[in-house]
């Protein structure tokens, strides 16, 4: 009997953080697609159909909040874990938008420990 793995899409302009999330998620059974270019997110979302999204809030060219808004317009049902190494206000803004738009958004500050990440993804 084969188990269907969950699908996680991570987008973070810091390749080391994206790789950390990817390795951690794969270790607990996720199929993972990791991006460091936020401009590739929309196509990857449509093709990959993730169950969970890890989304950096502060990236060059495209802010994470813009992607949260876009996900709301798409009727996204995935869990969205927003992460930021900057002001915690970014996460609060995403939480507020998610609540108003019916998204399942959680906010976490960088750096995030291995134990916390594993717990959040479990």
Biopython code that builds the backbone (N, CA, C, O; Angstrom):
import numpy as np
from Bio.PDB.StructureBuilder import StructureBuilder

atoms = [
    (1, "UNK", "N", (0.852, -1.169, 0.000)),
    (1, "UNK", "CA", (0.000, 0.000, 0.000)),
    (1, "UNK", "C", (0.900, 1.235, 0.000)),
    (1, "UNK", "O", (1.695, 1.435, 0.919)),
    (2, "UNK", "N", (0.768, 2.053, -1.030)),
    (2, "UNK", "CA", (1.603, 3.248, -1.103)),
    (2, "UNK", "C", (0.869, 4.431, -0.488)),
    (2, "UNK", "O", (-0.345, 4.580, -0.629)),
    (3, "UNK", "N", (1.627, 5.249, 0.185)),
    (3, "UNK", "CA", (1.074, 6.409, 0.860)),
    (3, "UNK", "C", (1.224, 7.619, -0.058)),
    (3, "UNK", "O", (2.278, 7.823, -0.661)),
    (4, "UNK", "N", (0.176, 8.412, -0.157)),
    (4, "UNK", "CA", (0.239, 9.625, -0.966)),
    (4, "UNK", "C", (0.945, 10.698, -0.143)),
    (4, "UNK", "O", (0.535, 11.005, 0.977)),
    (5, "UNK", "N", (2.007, 11.264, -0.709)),
    (5, "UNK", "CA", (2.740, 12.273, 0.046)),
    (5, "UNK", "C", (2.077, 13.637, -0.119)),
    (5, "UNK", "O", (1.425, 13.923, -1.123)),
    (6, "UNK", "N", (2.268, 14.452, 0.889)),
    (6, "UNK", "CA", (1.790, 15.823, 0.809)),
    (6, "UNK", "C", (2.761, 16.608, -0.050)),
    (6, "UNK", "O", (3.932, 16.254, -0.182)),
    (7, "UNK", "N", (2.248, 17.681, -0.632)),
    (7, "UNK", "CA", (3.050, 18.499, -1.537)),
    (7, "UNK", "C", (3.289, 19.869, -0.912)),
    (7, "UNK", "O", (2.353, 20.549, -0.493)),
    (8, "UNK", "N", (4.563, 20.259, -0.858)),
    (8, "UNK", "CA", (4.946, 21.539, -0.275)),
    (8, "UNK", "C", (5.667, 22.375, -1.316)),
    (8, "UNK", "O", (6.590, 21.903, -1.980)),
    (9, "UNK", "N", (5.239, 23.615, -1.450)),
    (9, "UNK", "CA", (5.897, 24.573, -2.339)),
    (9, "UNK", "C", (6.514, 25.648, -1.467)),
    (9, "UNK", "O", (5.816, 26.289, -0.681)),
    (10, "UNK", "N", (7.812, 25.851, -1.598)),
    (10, "UNK", "CA", (8.500, 26.886, -0.825)),
    (10, "UNK", "C", (9.071, 27.915, -1.785)),
    (10, "UNK", "O", (9.689, 27.571, -2.791)),
    (11, "UNK", "N", (8.853, 29.191, -1.458)),
    (11, "UNK", "CA", (9.464, 30.271, -2.239)),
    (11, "UNK", "C", (10.123, 31.241, -1.264)),
    (11, "UNK", "O", (9.476, 31.840, -0.404)),
    (12, "UNK", "N", (11.433, 31.369, -1.434)),
    (12, "UNK", "CA", (12.237, 32.237, -0.584)),
    (12, "UNK", "C", (13.455, 32.658, -1.386)),
    (12, "UNK", "O", (14.121, 31.816, -1.989)),
    (13, "UNK", "N", (13.754, 33.950, -1.401)),
    (13, "UNK", "CA", (14.890, 34.434, -2.183)),
    (13, "UNK", "C", (16.228, 34.065, -1.562)),
    (13, "UNK", "O", (17.277, 34.309, -2.159)),
    (14, "UNK", "N", (16.203, 33.474, -0.360)),
    (14, "UNK", "CA", (17.427, 32.975, 0.262)),
    (14, "UNK", "C", (17.512, 31.478, -0.029)),
    (14, "UNK", "O", (16.826, 30.690, 0.622)),
    (15, "UNK", "N", (18.340, 31.069, -0.995)),
    (15, "UNK", "CA", (18.407, 29.654, -1.378)),
    (15, "UNK", "C", (18.724, 28.716, -0.213)),
    (15, "UNK", "O", (18.231, 27.588, -0.188)),
    (16, "UNK", "N", (19.535, 29.156, 0.750)),
    (16, "UNK", "CA", (19.876, 28.298, 1.892)),
    (16, "UNK", "C", (18.638, 27.999, 2.739)),
    (16, "UNK", "O", (18.465, 26.875, 3.210)),
    (17, "UNK", "N", (17.779, 28.999, 2.933)),
    (17, "UNK", "CA", (16.572, 28.777, 3.718)),
    (17, "UNK", "C", (15.609, 27.864, 2.949)),
    (17, "UNK", "O", (15.015, 26.955, 3.529)),
    (18, "UNK", "N", (15.460, 28.106, 1.660)),
    (18, "UNK", "CA", (14.579, 27.257, 0.846)),
    (18, "UNK", "C", (15.052, 25.803, 0.881)),
    (18, "UNK", "O", (14.237, 24.883, 0.952)),
    (19, "UNK", "N", (16.361, 25.601, 0.831)),
    (19, "UNK", "CA", (16.921, 24.242, 0.879)),
    (19, "UNK", "C", (16.705, 23.609, 2.256)),
    (19, "UNK", "O", (16.420, 22.415, 2.348)),
    (20, "UNK", "N", (16.835, 24.390, 3.312)),
    (20, "UNK", "CA", (16.583, 23.919, 4.682)),
    (20, "UNK", "C", (15.139, 23.431, 4.805)),
    (20, "UNK", "O", (14.892, 22.350, 5.339)),
    (21, "UNK", "N", (14.197, 24.216, 4.317)),
    (21, "UNK", "CA", (12.783, 23.827, 4.362)),
    (21, "UNK", "C", (12.570, 22.578, 3.519)),
    (21, "UNK", "O", (11.870, 21.656, 3.937)),
    (22, "UNK", "N", (13.168, 22.543, 2.338)),
    (22, "UNK", "CA", (13.006, 21.403, 1.424)),
    (22, "UNK", "C", (13.495, 20.111, 2.077)),
    (22, "UNK", "O", (12.776, 19.112, 2.089)),
    (23, "UNK", "N", (14.707, 20.125, 2.615)),
    (23, "UNK", "CA", (15.270, 18.919, 3.246)),
    (23, "UNK", "C", (14.430, 18.469, 4.435)),
    (23, "UNK", "O", (14.157, 17.281, 4.603)),
    (24, "UNK", "N", (14.023, 19.432, 5.255)),
    (24, "UNK", "CA", (13.226, 19.110, 6.443)),
    (24, "UNK", "C", (11.893, 18.484, 6.043)),
    (24, "UNK", "O", (11.484, 17.473, 6.614)),
    (25, "UNK", "N", (11.229, 19.070, 5.083)),
    (25, "UNK", "CA", (9.926, 18.569, 4.642)),
    (25, "UNK", "C", (10.059, 17.197, 3.984)),
    (25, "UNK", "O", (9.230, 16.316, 4.214)),
    (26, "UNK", "N", (11.090, 17.012, 3.171)),
    (26, "UNK", "CA", (11.293, 15.708, 2.529)),
    (26, "UNK", "C", (11.537, 14.622, 3.570)),
    (26, "UNK", "O", (11.087, 13.488, 3.411)),
    (27, "UNK", "N", (12.252, 14.977, 4.635)),
    (27, "UNK", "CA", (12.543, 14.014, 5.704)),
    (27, "UNK", "C", (11.277, 13.507, 6.389)),
    (27, "UNK", "O", (11.272, 12.409, 6.945)),
    (28, "UNK", "N", (10.198, 14.303, 6.354)),
    (28, "UNK", "CA", (8.951, 13.863, 6.998)),
    (28, "UNK", "C", (7.875, 13.506, 5.968)),
    (28, "UNK", "O", (6.685, 13.470, 6.284)),
    (29, "UNK", "N", (8.314, 13.242, 4.733)),
    (29, "UNK", "CA", (7.422, 12.653, 3.756)),
    (29, "UNK", "C", (6.774, 13.561, 2.734)),
    (29, "UNK", "O", (5.879, 13.127, 2.008)),
    (30, "UNK", "N", (7.197, 14.802, 2.659)),
    (30, "UNK", "CA", (6.635, 15.707, 1.662)),
    (30, "UNK", "C", (7.326, 15.555, 0.308)),
    (30, "UNK", "O", (8.511, 15.230, 0.236)),
    (31, "UNK", "N", (6.583, 15.791, -0.740)),
    (31, "UNK", "CA", (7.117, 16.021, -2.077)),
    (31, "UNK", "C", (7.282, 17.537, -2.151)),
    (31, "UNK", "O", (6.314, 18.266, -1.933)),
    (32, "UNK", "N", (8.488, 18.028, -2.455)),
    (32, "UNK", "CA", (8.767, 19.460, -2.321)),
    (32, "UNK", "C", (9.258, 20.069, -3.623)),
    (32, "UNK", "O", (10.069, 19.483, -4.341)),
    (33, "UNK", "N", (8.746, 21.260, -3.908)),
    (33, "UNK", "CA", (9.274, 22.096, -4.973)),
    (33, "UNK", "C", (9.750, 23.386, -4.314)),
    (33, "UNK", "O", (8.979, 24.050, -3.621)),
    (34, "UNK", "N", (11.017, 23.745, -4.527)),
    (34, "UNK", "CA", (11.596, 24.933, -3.897)),
    (34, "UNK", "C", (12.009, 25.943, -4.960)),
    (34, "UNK", "O", (12.662, 25.597, -5.944)),
    (35, "UNK", "N", (11.621, 27.188, -4.749)),
    (35, "UNK", "CA", (11.937, 28.277, -5.677)),
    (35, "UNK", "C", (12.678, 29.380, -4.941)),
    (35, "UNK", "O", (12.389, 29.657, -3.777)),
    (36, "UNK", "N", (13.626, 30.005, -5.612)),
    (36, "UNK", "CA", (14.240, 31.194, -5.031)),
    (36, "UNK", "C", (13.833, 32.449, -5.799)),
    (36, "UNK", "O", (14.203, 33.557, -5.410)),
    (37, "UNK", "N", (13.077, 32.286, -6.883)),
    (37, "UNK", "CA", (12.593, 33.405, -7.681)),
    (37, "UNK", "C", (11.075, 33.513, -7.541)),
    (37, "UNK", "O", (10.347, 32.663, -8.055)),
    (38, "UNK", "N", (10.592, 34.546, -6.852)),
    (38, "UNK", "CA", (9.157, 34.668, -6.635)),
    (38, "UNK", "C", (8.355, 34.840, -7.927)),
    (38, "UNK", "O", (7.151, 34.583, -7.950)),
    (39, "UNK", "N", (9.015, 35.270, -8.992)),
    (39, "UNK", "CA", (8.316, 35.442, -10.264)),
    (39, "UNK", "C", (7.879, 34.111, -10.876)),
    (39, "UNK", "O", (7.038, 34.089, -11.775)),
    (40, "UNK", "N", (8.444, 33.006, -10.395)),
    (40, "UNK", "CA", (8.078, 31.681, -10.900)),
    (40, "UNK", "C", (6.961, 31.042, -10.076)),
    (40, "UNK", "O", (6.483, 29.959, -10.412)),
    (41, "UNK", "N", (6.546, 31.711, -8.998)),
    (41, "UNK", "CA", (5.610, 31.117, -8.051)),
    (41, "UNK", "C", (4.258, 30.754, -8.666)),
    (41, "UNK", "O", (3.775, 29.640, -8.464)),
    (42, "UNK", "N", (3.648, 31.658, -9.400)),
    (42, "UNK", "CA", (2.287, 31.419, -9.902)),
    (42, "UNK", "C", (2.225, 30.196, -10.803)),
    (42, "UNK", "O", (1.315, 29.377, -10.675)),
    (43, "UNK", "N", (3.180, 30.065, -11.709)),
    (43, "UNK", "CA", (3.206, 28.887, -12.592)),
    (43, "UNK", "C", (3.466, 27.618, -11.785)),
    (43, "UNK", "O", (2.847, 26.582, -12.030)),
    (44, "UNK", "N", (4.386, 27.705, -10.820)),
    (44, "UNK", "CA", (4.702, 26.530, -9.997)),
    (44, "UNK", "C", (3.488, 26.117, -9.164)),
    (44, "UNK", "O", (3.214, 24.926, -9.012)),
    (45, "UNK", "N", (2.772, 27.085, -8.631)),
    (45, "UNK", "CA", (1.564, 26.793, -7.845)),
    (45, "UNK", "C", (0.543, 26.048, -8.697)),
    (45, "UNK", "O", (-0.023, 25.046, -8.261)),
    (46, "UNK", "N", (0.312, 26.533, -9.893)),
    (46, "UNK", "CA", (-0.675, 25.913, -10.783)),
    (46, "UNK", "C", (-0.261, 24.498, -11.179)),
    (46, "UNK", "O", (-1.102, 23.602, -11.243)),
    (47, "UNK", "N", (1.022, 24.294, -11.441)),
    (47, "UNK", "CA", (1.501, 22.982, -11.893)),
    (47, "UNK", "C", (1.650, 21.988, -10.747)),
    (47, "UNK", "O", (1.394, 20.798, -10.927)),
    (48, "UNK", "N", (2.056, 22.455, -9.585)),
    (48, "UNK", "CA", (2.414, 21.575, -8.465)),
    (48, "UNK", "C", (1.241, 21.266, -7.537)),
    (48, "UNK", "O", (1.203, 20.204, -6.914)),
    (49, "UNK", "N", (0.289, 22.189, -7.444)),
    (49, "UNK", "CA", (-0.900, 22.017, -6.598)),
    (49, "UNK", "C", (-0.531, 21.607, -5.158)),
    (49, "UNK", "O", (-0.855, 20.505, -4.715)),
    (50, "UNK", "N", (0.150, 22.510, -4.441)),
    (50, "UNK", "CA", (0.637, 22.161, -3.100)),
    (50, "UNK", "C", (-0.460, 22.075, -2.045)),
    (50, "UNK", "O", (-1.506, 22.714, -2.156)),
    (51, "UNK", "N", (-0.193, 21.262, -1.012)),
    (51, "UNK", "CA", (-1.034, 21.199, 0.181)),
    (51, "UNK", "C", (-0.593, 22.251, 1.192)),
    (51, "UNK", "O", (-1.396, 22.757, 1.977)),
    (52, "UNK", "N", (0.707, 22.569, 1.155)),
    (52, "UNK", "CA", (1.307, 23.535, 2.075)),
    (52, "UNK", "C", (2.234, 24.441, 1.274)),
    (52, "UNK", "O", (2.946, 23.990, 0.377)),
    (53, "UNK", "N", (2.211, 25.728, 1.615)),
    (53, "UNK", "CA", (3.085, 26.709, 0.974)),
    (53, "UNK", "C", (3.889, 27.411, 2.063)),
    (53, "UNK", "O", (3.323, 27.895, 3.042)),
    (54, "UNK", "N", (5.208, 27.466, 1.892)),
    (54, "UNK", "CA", (6.067, 28.263, 2.773)),
    (54, "UNK", "C", (6.492, 29.466, 1.947)),
    (54, "UNK", "O", (7.151, 29.325, 0.916)),
    (55, "UNK", "N", (6.112, 30.644, 2.406)),
    (55, "UNK", "CA", (6.230, 31.856, 1.600)),
    (55, "UNK", "C", (6.964, 32.953, 2.354)),
    (55, "UNK", "O", (6.511, 33.412, 3.402)),
    (56, "UNK", "N", (8.106, 33.370, 1.809)),
    (56, "UNK", "CA", (8.859, 34.493, 2.383)),
    (56, "UNK", "C", (8.073, 35.770, 2.109)),
    (56, "UNK", "O", (7.526, 35.944, 1.021)),
    (57, "UNK", "N", (8.019, 36.647, 3.078)),
    (57, "UNK", "CA", (7.245, 37.869, 2.924)),
    (57, "UNK", "C", (8.016, 39.005, 2.266)),
    (57, "UNK", "O", (7.411, 39.887, 1.657)),
    (58, "UNK", "N", (9.345, 38.998, 2.378)),
    (58, "UNK", "CA", (10.136, 40.095, 1.824)),
    (58, "UNK", "C", (11.115, 39.530, 0.805)),
    (58, "UNK", "O", (12.105, 38.887, 1.154)),
    (59, "UNK", "N", (10.806, 39.790, -0.480)),
    (59, "UNK", "CA", (11.650, 39.308, -1.578)),
    (59, "UNK", "C", (11.787, 40.423, -2.609)),
    (59, "UNK", "O", (10.927, 41.299, -2.696)),
    (60, "UNK", "N", (12.867, 40.393, -3.390)),
    (60, "UNK", "CA", (13.003, 41.400, -4.440)),
    (60, "UNK", "C", (11.956, 41.159, -5.535)),
    (60, "UNK", "O", (11.564, 40.021, -5.792)),
    (61, "UNK", "N", (11.526, 42.209, -6.152)),
    (61, "UNK", "CA", (10.599, 42.191, -7.292)),
    (61, "UNK", "C", (9.146, 41.940, -6.908)),
    (61, "UNK", "O", (8.249, 42.566, -7.472)),
    (62, "UNK", "N", (8.893, 41.039, -5.961)),
    (62, "UNK", "CA", (7.525, 40.652, -5.658)),
    (62, "UNK", "C", (7.408, 40.369, -4.166)),
    (62, "UNK", "O", (8.076, 39.474, -3.649)),
    (63, "UNK", "N", (6.574, 41.115, -3.482)),
    (63, "UNK", "CA", (6.394, 40.927, -2.044)),
    (63, "UNK", "C", (5.504, 39.723, -1.767)),
    (63, "UNK", "O", (4.601, 39.410, -2.543)),
    (64, "UNK", "N", (5.771, 39.056, -0.654)),
    (64, "UNK", "CA", (4.966, 37.913, -0.268)),
    (64, "UNK", "C", (3.492, 38.247, -0.097)),
    (64, "UNK", "O", (2.628, 37.422, -0.393)),
    (65, "UNK", "N", (3.199, 39.462, 0.384)),
    (65, "UNK", "CA", (1.799, 39.838, 0.592)),
    (65, "UNK", "C", (1.045, 39.883, -0.736)),
    (65, "UNK", "O", (-0.150, 39.589, -0.787)),
    (66, "UNK", "N", (1.743, 40.250, -1.807)),
    (66, "UNK", "CA", (1.117, 40.235, -3.136)),
    (66, "UNK", "C", (0.745, 38.807, -3.531)),
    (66, "UNK", "O", (-0.292, 38.576, -4.153)),
    (67, "UNK", "N", (1.600, 37.855, -3.162)),
    (67, "UNK", "CA", (1.308, 36.456, -3.480)),
    (67, "UNK", "C", (0.181, 35.922, -2.600)),
    (67, "UNK", "O", (-0.615, 35.101, -3.054)),
    (68, "UNK", "N", (0.101, 36.373, -1.348)),
    (68, "UNK", "CA", (-1.010, 35.970, -0.485)),
    (68, "UNK", "C", (-2.322, 36.469, -1.092)),
    (68, "UNK", "O", (-3.309, 35.735, -1.133)),
    (69, "UNK", "N", (-2.327, 37.712, -1.558)),
    (69, "UNK", "CA", (-3.520, 38.271, -2.205)),
    (69, "UNK", "C", (-3.890, 37.449, -3.443)),
    (69, "UNK", "O", (-5.060, 37.132, -3.659)),
    (70, "UNK", "N", (-2.891, 37.111, -4.243)),
    (70, "UNK", "CA", (-3.126, 36.313, -5.447)),
    (70, "UNK", "C", (-3.681, 34.932, -5.081)),
    (70, "UNK", "O", (-4.591, 34.433, -5.742)),
    (71, "UNK", "N", (-3.136, 34.322, -4.038)),
    (71, "UNK", "CA", (-3.635, 33.019, -3.589)),
    (71, "UNK", "C", (-5.099, 33.118, -3.167)),
    (71, "UNK", "O", (-5.883, 32.206, -3.426)),
    (72, "UNK", "N", (-5.466, 34.214, -2.524)),
    (72, "UNK", "CA", (-6.865, 34.412, -2.140)),
    (72, "UNK", "C", (-7.745, 34.485, -3.389)),
    (72, "UNK", "O", (-8.832, 33.909, -3.419)),
    (73, "UNK", "N", (-7.282, 35.183, -4.403)),
    (73, "UNK", "CA", (-8.042, 35.294, -5.655)),
    (73, "UNK", "C", (-8.197, 33.939, -6.341)),
    (73, "UNK", "O", (-9.162, 33.720, -7.074)),
    (74, "UNK", "N", (-7.251, 33.031, -6.106)),
    (74, "UNK", "CA", (-7.298, 31.701, -6.712)),
    (74, "UNK", "C", (-8.163, 30.727, -5.910)),
    (74, "UNK", "O", (-8.409, 29.603, -6.348)),
    (75, "UNK", "N", (-8.623, 31.162, -4.736)),
    (75, "UNK", "CA", (-9.391, 30.259, -3.872)),
    (75, "UNK", "C", (-8.509, 29.187, -3.250)),
    (75, "UNK", "O", (-8.946, 28.051, -3.064)),
    (76, "UNK", "N", (-7.288, 29.536, -2.933)),
    (76, "UNK", "CA", (-6.301, 28.609, -2.383)),
    (76, "UNK", "C", (-6.820, 27.923, -1.119)),
    (76, "UNK", "O", (-7.341, 28.578, -0.216)),
    (77, "UNK", "N", (-6.674, 26.609, -1.066)),
    (77, "UNK", "CA", (-7.073, 25.845, 0.114)),
    (77, "UNK", "C", (-5.868, 25.298, 0.875)),
    (77, "UNK", "O", (-6.029, 24.670, 1.921)),
    (78, "UNK", "N", (-4.666, 25.531, 0.359)),
    (78, "UNK", "CA", (-3.444, 25.054, 1.023)),
    (78, "UNK", "C", (-3.200, 25.845, 2.307)),
    (78, "UNK", "O", (-3.636, 26.988, 2.443)),
    (79, "UNK", "N", (-2.485, 25.204, 3.257)),
    (79, "UNK", "CA", (-1.976, 25.941, 4.415)),
    (79, "UNK", "C", (-0.854, 26.838, 3.917)),
    (79, "UNK", "O", (-0.009, 26.406, 3.133)),
    (80, "UNK", "N", (-0.846, 28.071, 4.367)),
    (80, "UNK", "CA", (0.178, 29.027, 3.946)),
    (80, "UNK", "C", (0.972, 29.438, 5.185)),
    (80, "UNK", "O", (0.435, 30.044, 6.112)),
    (81, "UNK", "N", (2.243, 29.101, 5.180)),
    (81, "UNK", "CA", (3.132, 29.466, 6.283)),
    (81, "UNK", "C", (3.979, 30.635, 5.809)),
    (81, "UNK", "O", (4.907, 30.451, 5.021)),
    (82, "UNK", "N", (3.669, 31.832, 6.280)),
    (82, "UNK", "CA", (4.463, 32.987, 5.886)),
    (82, "UNK", "C", (5.621, 33.129, 6.855)),
    (82, "UNK", "O", (5.458, 32.962, 8.064)),
    (83, "UNK", "N", (6.786, 33.437, 6.318)),
    (83, "UNK", "CA", (7.983, 33.584, 7.129)),
    (83, "UNK", "C", (8.664, 34.901, 6.786)),
    (83, "UNK", "O", (8.637, 35.351, 5.640)),
    (84, "UNK", "N", (9.266, 35.504, 7.784)),
    (84, "UNK", "CA", (9.984, 36.750, 7.546)),
    (84, "UNK", "C", (11.084, 36.913, 8.577)),
    (84, "UNK", "O", (10.905, 36.616, 9.758)),
    (85, "UNK", "N", (12.203, 37.384, 8.113)),
    (85, "UNK", "CA", (13.304, 37.719, 9.007)),
    (85, "UNK", "C", (13.291, 39.196, 9.348)),
    (85, "UNK", "O", (14.180, 39.688, 10.043)),
    (86, "UNK", "N", (12.284, 39.901, 8.860)),
    (86, "UNK", "CA", (12.183, 41.339, 9.083)),
    (86, "UNK", "C", (11.120, 41.624, 10.133)),
    (86, "UNK", "O", (10.867, 40.792, 11.004)),
    (87, "UNK", "N", (10.520, 42.753, 10.057)),
    (87, "UNK", "CA", (9.515, 43.196, 11.014)),
    (87, "UNK", "C", (8.356, 42.198, 11.116)),
    (87, "UNK", "O", (7.816, 41.782, 10.090)),
    (88, "UNK", "N", (7.965, 41.806, 12.336)),
    (88, "UNK", "CA", (6.842, 40.874, 12.509)),
    (88, "UNK", "C", (5.520, 41.417, 11.952)),
    (88, "UNK", "O", (4.559, 40.665, 11.792)),
    (89, "UNK", "N", (5.474, 42.709, 11.660)),
    (89, "UNK", "CA", (4.269, 43.305, 11.076)),
    (89, "UNK", "C", (3.894, 42.626, 9.755)),
    (89, "UNK", "O", (2.713, 42.495, 9.434)),
    (90, "UNK", "N", (4.895, 42.199, 8.999)),
    (90, "UNK", "CA", (4.611, 41.536, 7.715)),
    (90, "UNK", "C", (3.760, 40.285, 7.931)),
    (90, "UNK", "O", (2.800, 40.047, 7.199)),
    (91, "UNK", "N", (4.112, 39.502, 8.924)),
    (91, "UNK", "CA", (3.340, 38.301, 9.223)),
    (91, "UNK", "C", (1.938, 38.634, 9.699)),
    (91, "UNK", "O", (0.972, 37.970, 9.322)),
    (92, "UNK", "N", (1.825, 39.670, 10.532)),
    (92, "UNK", "CA", (0.507, 40.083, 11.019)),
    (92, "UNK", "C", (-0.370, 40.560, 9.869)),
    (92, "UNK", "O", (-1.572, 40.297, 9.846)),
    (93, "UNK", "N", (0.233, 41.260, 8.920)),
    (93, "UNK", "CA", (-0.506, 41.734, 7.752)),
    (93, "UNK", "C", (-1.040, 40.535, 6.952)),
    (93, "UNK", "O", (-2.191, 40.542, 6.517)),
    (94, "UNK", "N", (-0.214, 39.526, 6.764)),
    (94, "UNK", "CA", (-0.634, 38.330, 6.031)),
    (94, "UNK", "C", (-1.722, 37.579, 6.784)),
    (94, "UNK", "O", (-2.664, 37.074, 6.173)),
    (95, "UNK", "N", (-1.598, 37.501, 8.109)),
    (95, "UNK", "CA", (-2.624, 36.842, 8.920)),
    (95, "UNK", "C", (-3.967, 37.551, 8.776)),
    (95, "UNK", "O", (-5.006, 36.910, 8.619)),
    (96, "UNK", "N", (-3.931, 38.880, 8.832)),
    (96, "UNK", "CA", (-5.156, 39.658, 8.698)),
    (96, "UNK", "C", (-5.798, 39.472, 7.343)),
    (96, "UNK", "O", (-7.009, 39.278, 7.245)),
    (97, "UNK", "N", (-4.996, 39.530, 6.300)),
    (97, "UNK", "CA", (-5.512, 39.319, 4.948)),
    (97, "UNK", "C", (-6.076, 37.916, 4.807)),
    (97, "UNK", "O", (-7.145, 37.721, 4.228)),
    (98, "UNK", "N", (-5.359, 36.950, 5.335)),
    (98, "UNK", "CA", (-5.826, 35.569, 5.262)),
    (98, "UNK", "C", (-7.157, 35.379, 5.965)),
    (98, "UNK", "O", (-8.041, 34.685, 5.463)),
    (99, "UNK", "N", (-7.296, 35.999, 7.130)),
    (99, "UNK", "CA", (-8.542, 35.866, 7.884)),
    (99, "UNK", "C", (-9.716, 36.456, 7.102)),
    (99, "UNK", "O", (-10.783, 35.847, 7.016)),
    (100, "UNK", "N", (-9.513, 37.630, 6.542)),
    (100, "UNK", "CA", (-10.571, 38.303, 5.784)),
    (100, "UNK", "C", (-10.915, 37.528, 4.513)),
    (100, "UNK", "O", (-12.078, 37.482, 4.110)),
    (101, "UNK", "N", (-9.919, 36.926, 3.886)),
    (101, "UNK", "CA", (-10.125, 36.262, 2.589)),
    (101, "UNK", "C", (-10.345, 34.752, 2.699)),
    (101, "UNK", "O", (-10.470, 34.074, 1.679)),
    (102, "UNK", "N", (-10.393, 34.219, 3.921)),
    (102, "UNK", "CA", (-10.695, 32.802, 4.094)),
    (102, "UNK", "C", (-9.525, 31.868, 3.856)),
    (102, "UNK", "O", (-9.727, 30.690, 3.561)),
    (103, "UNK", "N", (-8.298, 32.371, 3.978)),
    (103, "UNK", "CA", (-7.106, 31.543, 3.797)),
    (103, "UNK", "C", (-6.656, 30.970, 5.133)),
    (103, "UNK", "O", (-6.964, 31.508, 6.196)),
    (104, "UNK", "N", (-5.925, 29.875, 5.053)),
    (104, "UNK", "CA", (-5.334, 29.254, 6.252)),
    (104, "UNK", "C", (-3.876, 29.699, 6.357)),
    (104, "UNK", "O", (-2.967, 29.015, 5.888)),
    (105, "UNK", "N", (-3.673, 30.855, 6.981)),
    (105, "UNK", "CA", (-2.347, 31.469, 7.060)),
    (105, "UNK", "C", (-1.807, 31.364, 8.479)),
    (105, "UNK", "O", (-2.523, 31.597, 9.453)),
    (106, "UNK", "N", (-0.533, 31.009, 8.576)),
    (106, "UNK", "CA", (0.203, 31.018, 9.841)),
    (106, "UNK", "C", (1.446, 31.858, 9.617)),
    (106, "UNK", "O", (1.972, 31.908, 8.505)),
    (107, "UNK", "N", (1.919, 32.516, 10.661)),
    (107, "UNK", "CA", (3.092, 33.372, 10.542)),
    (107, "UNK", "C", (4.207, 32.877, 11.449)),
    (107, "UNK", "O", (3.969, 32.496, 12.595)),
    (108, "UNK", "N", (5.435, 32.888, 10.921)),
    (108, "UNK", "CA", (6.614, 32.471, 11.689)),
    (108, "UNK", "C", (7.764, 33.413, 11.376)),
    (108, "UNK", "O", (7.931, 33.859, 10.241)),
    (109, "UNK", "N", (8.555, 33.708, 12.401)),
    (109, "UNK", "CA", (9.725, 34.564, 12.242)),
    (109, "UNK", "C", (10.958, 33.721, 11.923)),
    (109, "UNK", "O", (11.125, 32.620, 12.449)),
    (110, "UNK", "N", (11.811, 34.247, 11.062)),
    (110, "UNK", "CA", (13.125, 33.654, 10.837)),
    (110, "UNK", "C", (14.061, 34.204, 11.906)),
    (110, "UNK", "O", (13.872, 35.341, 12.339)),
    (111, "UNK", "N", (15.027, 33.475, 12.335)),
    (111, "UNK", "CA", (15.269, 32.083, 11.949)),
    (111, "UNK", "C", (14.261, 31.155, 12.631)),
    (111, "UNK", "O", (13.821, 31.410, 13.752)),
    (112, "UNK", "N", (13.913, 30.093, 11.945)),
    (112, "UNK", "CA", (12.994, 29.103, 12.490)),
    (112, "UNK", "C", (13.818, 27.840, 12.758)),
    (112, "UNK", "O", (14.582, 27.400, 11.899)),
    (113, "UNK", "N", (13.665, 27.271, 13.930)),
    (113, "UNK", "CA", (14.472, 26.104, 14.290)),
    (113, "UNK", "C", (13.982, 24.860, 13.561)),
    (113, "UNK", "O", (12.838, 24.799, 13.108)),
    (114, "UNK", "N", (14.845, 23.890, 13.456)),
    (114, "UNK", "CA", (14.493, 22.609, 12.848)),
    (114, "UNK", "C", (13.301, 21.982, 13.573)),
    (114, "UNK", "O", (12.364, 21.501, 12.937)),
    (115, "UNK", "N", (13.344, 21.990, 14.903)),
    (115, "UNK", "CA", (12.263, 21.389, 15.691)),
    (115, "UNK", "C", (10.933, 22.090, 15.431)),
    (115, "UNK", "O", (9.903, 21.433, 15.277)),
    (116, "UNK", "N", (10.951, 23.411, 15.382)),
    (116, "UNK", "CA", (9.716, 24.165, 15.123)),
    (116, "UNK", "C", (9.201, 23.895, 13.724)),
    (116, "UNK", "O", (8.002, 23.691, 13.535)),
    (117, "UNK", "N", (10.082, 23.890, 12.748)),
    (117, "UNK", "CA", (9.660, 23.634, 11.371)),
    (117, "UNK", "C", (9.037, 22.245, 11.249)),
    (117, "UNK", "O", (7.986, 22.082, 10.629)),
    (118, "UNK", "N", (9.685, 21.252, 11.839)),
    (118, "UNK", "CA", (9.146, 19.883, 11.792)),
    (118, "UNK", "C", (7.760, 19.831, 12.447)),
    (118, "UNK", "O", (6.843, 19.192, 11.932)),
    (119, "UNK", "N", (7.625, 20.506, 13.580)),
    (119, "UNK", "CA", (6.344, 20.524, 14.294)),
    (119, "UNK", "C", (5.257, 21.195, 13.450)),
    (119, "UNK", "O", (4.135, 20.695, 13.367)),
    (120, "UNK", "N", (5.586, 22.310, 12.835)),
    (120, "UNK", "CA", (4.620, 23.053, 12.015)),
    (120, "UNK", "C", (4.181, 22.232, 10.801)),
    (120, "UNK", "O", (3.017, 22.283, 10.401)),
    (121, "UNK", "N", (5.104, 21.485, 10.222)),
    (121, "UNK", "CA", (4.789, 20.690, 9.026)),
    (121, "UNK", "C", (4.146, 19.361, 9.330)),
    (121, "UNK", "O", (3.546, 18.752, 8.444)),
    (122, "UNK", "N", (4.256, 18.888, 10.570)),
    (122, "UNK", "CA", (3.715, 17.560, 10.922)),
    (122, "UNK", "C", (2.198, 17.512, 10.812)),
    (122, "UNK", "O", (1.592, 16.473, 11.072)),
]
sb = StructureBuilder()
sb.init_structure("model")
sb.init_model(0)
sb.init_chain("A")
sb.init_seg("    ")
for serial, (resi, resn, name, xyz) in enumerate(atoms, 1):
    if name == "N":
        sb.init_residue(resn, " ", resi, " ")
    sb.init_atom(name, np.array(xyz, "f"), 0.0, 1.0, " ", f" {name:<3s}", serial, name[0])
structure = sb.get_structure()
